[in-house]
Amino acid sequence: MFFYKQCARVASAGLPLFFSLSFSFAENITVEGPSQPVEIIRDRWGVPHIYAGNTHDLFFAQGYLAAKDRLWQIDLWRRIGTGKLAEVLGPSAIERDKLARAVRFRGDWNAEWSSYGEGTREIVTAFTDGINAYIRSLGGAWPLEFRLAGYDPGLWAPEDCLSRVAGLLMTRNLTREVKRAEQVRRFGVDRVEKLFALDPPHPVEIPRGLDLAEITHDIVKVYEQAIGPVAFSTEQGSNNWVVDGTMTVTGKPLLANDPHRPVQIPSLRKTVHLVAPGWNAIGAGEPALPGIALGHNEHIGFGFTIVGIDQQDLYVEKQNPANASEYRYRGAWKKVETDRQTLAVKGAQPREIDLRYTIHGPIIYEDPAHNRAYALRWVGSEPGTAGYLAGLAVARASNWNQFLEAVERYKVPSENIVYADTEGNIGWQAAGMAPVRKNWSGVLPVPGDSGEYEWAGFRSVRELPRVHNPATHFIATANHNILPPGYNTPLGYEWALPFRFHRIEEMLAAKKKFTIEDFERMQQDVVSLPARRFQAVIRKWTAEPASREAKAIDLLLRWDGNLSTDSAAALIFEYWMGQLPRAVFGPEIGPDVDLETLLATIEHQADPKTMASKLQALGISLRAALDQAEHQFGPDMPSWQWGKRHQIHFRHPLGVRDFDRGPVARPGDGNTVNATSGAAFQQTNGASYREILDLSDWDRSVMTNVPGESGDPQSPHYSDLLDDWASGRYHPMPFTRKAVEAAAAEHFWLKPKTAVR
């Protein structure tokens, strides 16, 4: 018999509870919705541990608490996903709302719900009922953010959790297709293949009938706005690795995961512990969705990084010059499908909008001057492709086979999902919907009229790479090319550079037995492999003795390659790398060349004339970098610090300064294991959530979630984890009842308003 059921019976009898425990009691909450009392223990780090008597009440309580902690954030998420931003932002959000509505699911809803696994519709309904119950309980006394922004929260429908906009953010091949088409037009196929090579190697073939002159950035301008951040007027990458018991002190696996997404306030993820018959899982997910996306249950642990399967294509449709509501397809004119909707707009009359579709998908841009329409074909139009909801199935798996069955439901985004279980097994599965393109690569837009470039179904998860208990005793992924040797099935040609992965490999090879503390240091590691390679280059270059440049080179050559916040060499290296591409490749190509191509080019032993050009580029770019640093920090080179330039600002979307946090000095860059990427040396992406799971004792697992578990600026848990995150410290992840009680800070019950007979 579950302990929480016993507690529920005592509570319903009106008897005192847990009088021997040290944590404080909050006021019990009576609410319409649950069938039995639901117990909530919030630990000292703000994580709620929910104990319910059945699945409905469990997810009702999760929804209620998500709203209690993050109501403004999840309401904004709902508006972004369902195309209702113009209601609160006005006409500036109309185009964004149109795209959000255009990419919504339009197929068989029974197939949609069943794709995520058994009981998903009921779980999501309970979750949104919980959100609505909290909203109604406020009686119009809205949280501060709503009062400042001047609008009310809206009620939720279960389908709101199935919006597709979040998936667009994680399936970005569309914009790369347009970028590559522009590069081919400007520089030619040969230079593009050399400087922007596909991985694995593949020729860049211009699809028959495609006019590159018609492909411009205008096509994706609104699309990029729609997947960007929202502001009010008041690279992504990730790491995971898992080792088996032969490589740990405990003899059981350790699993580390730090998915990289925008680092923001409120935090992108919310941690929760869910306990009910058939459920005992702890971890994190997006606050507007039920369940967890990464974490562990009683038997298995799991984490993910993005694979990068190519899940989008841009189709160029030929419109009828005499009738723009028709487009050409396989020798005939087809009618554009139109869905007319009414859009509420703040400060204006409701707006009638037309959502237009071809056989390939929603039209995202039209060029009347050339009689062209551009349609998005992407996996999000298929059933089961709302982001992360398949985590509900993964969280219930108890062994490798059940895990594999669950990840078959994982369609968007494509993920490297690592696995470990308490029996000592480890594994990895690349998961996600992978379109079959029989006669083209998918790296450029394609003509839509011929019918020549059509998807031929999708690959099953069984066709995608997987590993179980490898002879190496470890598995690691870092958004790099994960295709095993000899694997010839095309999944995509664009990956993150492998620097983080190789550094993880290096650290795993350096020690025989690992502890949680070792994994903490690994997640915080900021040693730059590109810096090491660059040091080898400049050792062969001699600057004028006693010059400013010679002092900088000496500082770099005595440096250990650690991009720490107090390092002058780190700042010089980063500034130099910022100037070098233009000096080597010129101002047109340089900004687009990746770091691997840059390093390989300057490492190459070329003829004397070419070498002289490279040395000149090194000198020009170093002088520019030092000029930049001196202008900002003065001439005293040893006093320069990377952390004075490389920082993160947590800026609230409302633009209220009192809600902001930072700036915080940051180590690393986008190519270190502790990835801290962002434009202009300001971190905007990285690991806001980290977990290290100990399969020998779940209570020894640790985590962090920045800046805090609450989105309420008035909550003590709004930014209480920021200092620990910035310092590389973790907190426990209590799982057993005993550990949860020992860490408890608050205790209350959700009680049914209507007695269940």
Secondary structure, 3 states (H helix, E strand, C coil): CCHHHHHHHHHHCCCCCCCCCCCEECCCEEECCCCCCEEEEEECCCCEEEECCCHHHHHHHHHHHHHHHHHHHHHHHHHHHHCCCHHHHCHHHHHHHHHHHHCCCCCCHHHHHHHCCCCHHHHHHHHHHHHHHHHHHCCCCCCHHHHHHCCCCCCCCHHHHHCCHHHHHCCCHHHHHHHHHHHHHHHCHHHHHHHCCCCCCCCCCCCCCCCHHHCCHHHHHHHHHHCCCCCCCCCCCCEEEEECHHHECCCCCEEEEECEEECCCCCCCEEEEEEECCEEEEEEECCCCCCCCEEECCCEEEEEEECCCCCEEEEEEEEECCEEEEEEECCEEEECEEEEEEECCCCCCCEEEEEEEECCEEEEEEEHHHCEEEEEEEHHHCCCCCCCCCHHHHCCCCCHHHHHHHHCCCCCCCEEEEEEECCCCEEEEEECCEECCCCCCCCCCEECCCCCCCCCCEECHHHCCEEECCCCCEEEECCCCCCCCCCCCCCCCCCCCCHHHHHHHHHHHCCCCECHHHHHHHHCCCECHHHHHHHHHHCCCCCCCCCHHHHHHHHHHCCCCECCCCCHHHHHHHHHHHHHHHHHHCCCCHHHCCHHHHHHHHHCCCCHHHHHHHHHHHHHHHHHHHHHHHHHHCCCHHHCCHHHHCEEEECCCCCCHHHCEEEEECCCCCCCCCCCCCHHHECCEEECEEEEEECCCHHHCEEEECCCCCCCCCCCCCCCCHHHHHHCCCEECCCCHHHHHHCEEEEEEEEECCCCC
